Amino acid sequence: MSNSYLRMLSAERLKLSGSRLWLLAAASPAVAVPIGLTSSTPEGGKPDWSTLLSSMSLLHALLFLPVLSGLYAAVLCRHEHADGGWKALLALPVPRSSVYLGKFTMAALLLAATQVLFAAAEVLTGKGMGLEAPIPWSILLGSAAAGWLACLPLAALQLAVSQAWSSFAAPLALTVSLTLPGILIVSSAAYAPYYPWVQPALAMLPHGGAAYRALNLPLQSLLAVVPGSLVLFLAAGLLLFRRKAV
């Protein structure tokens, strides 16, 4: 790992240390807690861990995670868009690939923090409801990790847009406008695996469970699409960034 990449990663961390962006990582888990507390089985009984995971994950993975992916990317590029920041940054003797990959890594870390807090919120909610079954750590942590991995192509795509557009609001508006149709697309086995804005929901929701059977799409399709999308979007964004005029 090159020293220039590590320096850029450290610089990105320092830029965020004085902001409140980290608080956003807790926003979606906090919203999911009351949803989980009011969840129940179809018969009205106390949910099991799988039902609780489905209830808490749906809004989090279908709406908040895609929007947060765009928000993190926009904030990471906001400083450079102001007052000629890109010109000053790219004038440094640092490869552009290190600059871009540093920002992408920071976006990925912010999304990872969001998922860690969400998994913690699930455990606390389940214990608060008095669920007696043992905590299915492999399912909860696997769901959080799968959702994080499914967010990476989206983060790569939205970072490419955010570094290209100087407006802070425009990438966010685009993110929201493309996230909302996912509410309808998510139940389509033909289109959902290929739509980046619903991939986190497909990855996080339990496969084969009783809840939300319409969303139990072929997992093989998702596993094939996500890595390819990540490579494609990250490579395209890096290529555009290398050609970026300042």
PyMOL commands that set and color helices and strands:
alter all, ss='L'
color gray80, all
select helices_A, chain A and resi 3-17+21-24+27-37+49-81+85-90+96-128+137-164+169-179+182-185+192-194+199-204+213-215+219-242
alter helices_A, ss='H'
color red, helices_A
deselect
rebuild
show_as cartoon
